[in-house]
Amino acid sequence: MIGNHYEWDHMSTPSDVRVLLVVITCLVIYPWLTIKKVDINISYPTKDRHIILVEFPDYVTPGQFGRVSRGGLWEWHAFAVNRS
């Protein structure tokens, strides 16, 4: 503390906070704008069904995330996509 002010008071201005708020908001909204429904193929490689193999179409590339939901916009689960 220097005098009556903390050292980091000069580091954040109201415009910095607004920019940070806009960036965080965009990062939250962006994944919801890229959702699309695709047909998938599901198979069970083992008899006990503890492992599920989900096959996406060919245009889904490794590094993307597959988001799975049973009920529309609720309860989304993201999984990394990898070639097998």
RAVEN-V239144 format. One record per pair of residues at least 4 apart in sequence whose C-alpha atoms are under 7 Angstrom apart, sorted by the first residue. I is the first residue (numbers start at 0). GAP is how many residues later the second one is. D is the distance in whole Angstrom. If there is no record, write none. Layout:
I	GAP	D
I	GAP	D
//
This chain:
0	4	6
0	5	5
0	6	6
1	4	6
1	5	6
4	4	7
11	4	6
11	5	7
12	4	7
13	4	6
14	4	6
15	4	6
16	4	6
17	4	6
18	4	6
19	4	6
20	4	6
21	4	6
22	4	6
23	4	6
24	4	6
25	4	6
28	4	7
29	4	7
30	4	7
39	14	7
39	15	6
39	16	5
39	17	7
40	13	6
40	14	5
40	15	7
41	10	7
41	11	6
41	12	5
41	13	6
42	9	6
42	10	5
42	11	7
43	5	6
43	7	6
43	8	5
43	9	6
44	6	7
44	7	7
45	5	7
55	4	7
60	20	7
61	19	5
61	20	5
61	21	7
62	17	7
62	18	6
63	16	6
63	17	6
64	13	6
64	14	5
64	15	5
64	16	6
65	12	6
65	13	5
65	14	6
65	15	6
66	9	6
66	10	5
66	11	4
66	12	6
67	8	6
67	9	5
67	10	6
68	5	7
68	6	6
68	7	5
68	8	7
//
